[in-house]
Amino acid sequence: MDSDILFLWEGRPLALALYVQLEGRLLERYPGMQVRTAKTQVSFANRYIFAVASPPKRKKEDHLVVSFGLGYEKRSPRIFCAAEAAWNRWTHHVAVRTPEELDAELFGWLDEAYAFSAAK
């Protein structure tokens, strides 16, 4: 694992473990996917970025935030924030606190975001 990933998740062992599972499963689903690490997040892209993994804003919290983009607002109790970043471009944020939350529902949303991004 590269040092940028370790630095991003420093002091958040649960978030790191969840991130590793998320990335592994995404790479299995989308073998040509690009993974880019930045200072505050890791982005997953095909032609464009379709999802992002980031630590929570509060330094004492240890979970994973998964964000994804769609052409409409998806509503679910699991989505703690959805914002229309541009016309018909909605960004959704989901807190993942347990491995069980890396489930079929979340990956269904990520599949939809992948297809939406590829079609732009």
Number of C-alpha atoms within 10 A of each C-alpha: 6 7 7 13 19 13 12 19 21 12 14 19 13 18 26 21 15 22 25 14 13 17 16 12 14 17 14 10 12 15 10 10 18 14 16 13 16 12 10 15 17 21 21 23 19 17 13 16 19 24 24 19 25 23 23 17 9 7 9 9 14 18 22 24 21 25 21 25 28 22 16 15 15 13 11 10 7 14 15 12 14 19 13 15 11 9 8 12 15 17 22 24 19 20 19 22 16 13 14 9 15 17 10 10 11 17 16 11 17 20 18 17 21 24 14 16 20 14 9 7
